[in-house]
């Protein structure tokens, strides 16, 4: 019996033996960036490698800690040089470090068998700002977060984005895609938009979008409700089932009043009030989306000047539709990518479906 009991104790002790080299006591942290936890005081970390040193600094940053202590055991590198490199790496290459850390200072002391490093961190961002960061993946995730910011008329959007290789201009294009592709949200646009990325490059970054909205804003929820009611009424009265981009364009064309100085909103356009090209396109987009026909607004350029048009799903594939197709008695014109390019239009092709002739691609 004693033999069996001794064997059981040894078996239970085996998995724990490897941890004693990393932990001074039996406390383990679950923070993602922390390789080596220490004593009961979570501000004291034990590391043995350069990567462990970087991870320890990241742990402090993730905790928004102003101070911390690192103990370097069995460290074979140049402590002072590695400390400088690790602080620089955290402040310039890690998204949260690049976004929130203003400065890092350290002081190292040799104590018998280890170095003790006291770290001091000054932050440029508040705990509240850091906690508001949304974790998203790729362009689609970022677009969803921007749509949320537009819907709530937020002054700032902060996203930690994985699998994103774009730059500031890509983010701005995504913002306008989100804004104009949601007719229920596309009221008065922000008067100013600025985009910052932390860091500038890398597979994972924090994207900061700052927005300045007009002081007076229409109630978005009420506007969306009214627009949906108008669209539902039009589709119920339409005798164009099954719905197509062509038939619905003709339907909208018959009820809108184009005007270069007219309204910018879909609701006014569909109510017969004088509407600008933007209002016309948003009105058609709302009707197409209400009928289940895929449509997205494009903010592009024509010979250097910003302009809007739609990319819509048709029986022949996706096609470009210009606002003039909604002018009275104007024939519907649909274009492929190549035809639009030949006309002098440019747009961010990576954000939209390709409009190809049959057999292309």
N, C-alpha and C positions, 0 to 999 in steps of 0.2 A: 504493500500500500504506500509506504514511504517512497519507494522507487518511482511509482506512478505519479505521485504528487510532485516530486522533484522534476520529472520530465515535463509535466504540464507547466510548471513555473518557468522552466527554461524556454519552452515553446512560446509562451506569452511574452517573454522578455526579448526574444529575437527581433521582432519588427521595430522595437523601440531603440535598439542599439545604434542605428544609423542616425537617429535624430539628435543624440547627445552631442554629436560633433557640431551641430548647427545651433542648438538652443542652449543658452546658459540656464534657463529654467523651462518648465513644461508649458509655456504659453505659446500658442501658434496663432498667427494672424492670417485671415483669409483674403487680405487685400491683394489684388491681382499682381501689382508690380513688386511685391515684397518677396525676395528669395529667402532671406534669413531673418527670423524673428529673434527677439532677445529675451530680456528679463520681463518682469511684470510691468516695467515702465516702457510703454510703446514708443517713447521718444528716443530709446537707446536700441540701436540695431547692430547686429553682428554680421560682418561679411568677410569673405576671403579672396574675392576676385574683383577685377575691374567691373564686370557686368553686375556683380552684386552691389558694388558701390553706386553705379548708376541707378539700379533698382531701389536702393535705399533712399537716394535723393528723390526719386519719383514717388516713393511712398510718402515722404514728407509733403511733397507738392499736392498729391492727391488728398491728403488730410488737411491741406491749407495750414500746415503747421509753420509757425514763425521760427521755431528753434527745434533742434534735434541733435542727437549724438550718435555717431557711428564708431564702432570698435572694429578695427582691422586686425584679424588674426591670421597668422601664417601668410602674410601678404608679401609677395615676391616682387611687385612692381615698384616704381618710383612714386611714393605716396604723394608728394607735392605736385608733381607733373600730372599724375592721374586724377587728383582732385580737381585741378584746373580743367582738365579735359572733360571730366564727368559733369561738372557744373555747366560748362559750355554746351555739352551735348543735350542736357536736360532743358536748357533755356532756349536752344535754337532748333532742336530736332523733334522733341516731344510736343505734341499739340497743346496739351494743358500747360506745360512749362513755357512754351513760346507765347501762349495767350495770357497767362496770369502772373508770371514771375518778372519782377523788375530787376532784382539783384540777388546774388547768392554770395555769402562770405563764409569762410571756414578758418579754423585754427586747429592744427594737429599737434599732439603731444605724444612722445614715446613713453609708454608705461610698461616696464618690464617686458612681457611677452607680446604686447599688442600696442597699436596706435589708437589713441582716442581722438576723434575728430568732432569738434563742436561746430555745427552748421547754423547759420543765421540766414533767413530768407525774408525778403521784402516783396510784397505782392502789389501789382498794379490793378488788380481786380478784386472785388469784394467776394465774400463767401456766397452772397445771394446771386451774383452774376454767374459764378461757377456752377452753382446748383441749378441754374435755369437752362444749362446746356442740354439740348436734346440729342440723343444718340440715334443716328440714321445710317442707312446704307445706300451708297450709289446716288445717281442722279434722281431716281424715282423717289427715294426717301427724302432727299433734300427738297425736291419739288413739293412733296406733301407738307413738309415743315413750312415752306414759304407760303403755301396756300393757307395754312393755319394762321400765319402772321398777317396775311392779307385779310382774311375773314374777321380777325379780331382787331385789325388796325393797330398792330403792335408797333412800337417805335424801334424795337430791336429783336432780331432773331439770331439765336446762337445754336449751332449744330455741330456735333462731333461726327464727321462723315468718314466712313470707311469706303474703300473702293471708289475713290473719286480722284481723277487726274486732271480736272479742269482748272482754269484760272479764274480771276475775278470777273473777266468778261463773260465767261461761261455761266457763272452764278447770276450775273445780272440778266443774261438772256433767259435763264431758268425762271427768274423772278417775273419777267414780263410775260413769259409763256404761261406761268401760273395765273397771273393777273388777267390776261386777255382770254385765256381758255376757260374762264369761269364767268360767263355773262352775268350771273347772279351776284358776283362780287365786284365786277368791273364798273365801278362808279368813278369818282374823282381819283385819279392816280396820285401817288405821293409826289410832292414837289421836289424831293431830293432823295437819292438812294446812294449809299456808299457800301462797298464790299471790302472786307479784309480777310486774309487767310493766314492761319497759324499752324505750321510754318508755311512758307510759300510753296514748297513742293513736298511730295511724300504720299504714301498710300493712305494715310489717315491724317485728317486736318480738322481744325476747328474753323468753321465758316461764320463770320460775323456780318450780318446785314443790318445797317442802320437806316431807318426810314423816317422821313418827315412828311406827315399827312396834313392836309388843309385843316384849319381850325374847325370848320363846319363840315360835318359828315352826315350823310343820309343814313338812317337806320338800315343796316345791311340785311337783317333778318326780315324786316317788313318789306323792303324792296324785293328781296328774293321771292317772298311769298306772292307779291303782286305780279312779278314777271312770270312765275310758274303758272299762275292762274290764266294769264293772257295766252301763254303758249299752249296750255291744255285746251283752251277754248278754240284756238285756231286749228289745232290738230283734230278736234272733234268735228269741226265744221268742214274740214278739208275732204274733198272727194278724190284724194290722190293715193289711196292705199293700194298696193304697198308703197310706203314712202321711199322716195329716192332723193338724192341731192338735187337732181335736176328739177323734179316736180315741186319740191319744197322751195327752191330758189324762185321759181316762177310764181308760187303762191305769195311769198314775201314781197317780191317785186311789185305785185299788184296793189299792195296796201301801204307801202312806205312813201315818204316824201323827201327825196334827197335835197340837201342844202349844204353848201360849203361852210355856212355859219350855224348849222343846226346842232341839235343835241348830240352828246357823246354816248348816250345810254341806249341799251337794247329796249327798255320799256317804252321810252318815248318813240323810238323808231317803229315799234310794233303797234303803237297806239295812233299812228298816222301823223305824228308831229314832225316838223322839219328835223331831219337828222343828218349828221355828217357821215363821211365814209366809215368812221369808227362805229357810230351808232348803227348804221346799216348792217355792217358785218357782225356786230355783237347780236343784233336782232336775229339775223339768219342763223348764226351759230347756236343761239338759244333754241330756235325751232328745230334745227337738225339734231341737236343733242336730245331734245325732248322726244323726238321720234326714233331715237336709237341709232341715228346715223353719225358715225365718227366725224368730228370736225375740230380743228385746232386753229387758233389765230396765230399768225406769223408776224412778228415785228422784224422787218428786214429793211433793206435800202434799195433805192432806185437811183442809180448814178450819184451815190453819195448822200442822198436825202432819205430820212426815215419814212417808212410807209408800212401800211398794214394790208394783209389779205388773209384768206383762209386756205387751209389744206383740208379737203373733204374726201370722204370715201365714196367712190362711185362703182358702177358695175364693171368698169374697166380698170379699177385700181384707184389709188389715191391721185388726186389732181389739185392743182392750184386754181383758186377762184378769186378774181379781182373784184373790188367793190363796184366797178362800172357795170358788172353783170346785173346789179340791182337797180340801175337807172331805168327810168321809164322807156319802154319800147326797145331796150338794148338786148341784143341777142346774148344768150348764155355762152360764155367762153371758158373752157377748162384747159389747163396747160400742164405739160410734163415739166420735170426739172430742167431738162435741156432747153425747152422752149422759153422758160422763164429766164434762164441764164442768157440766152440769145437776146432777150428783150432788155437786158441790163440789170435784172434784179439779183440781189445777193441775200443770203440768210444763213443761219447756223444749221447746216444740213444734219449735224449729229443729233439734233433735238427733235427732228420730225421724220415721219415716214417718207420713204423715197417715192417719188411720182415718176414711174417709168412707163415707157411704151411697152405694149405686149411683146414679150420675147426678150426684153432687155434684162440685164442683171443675171 
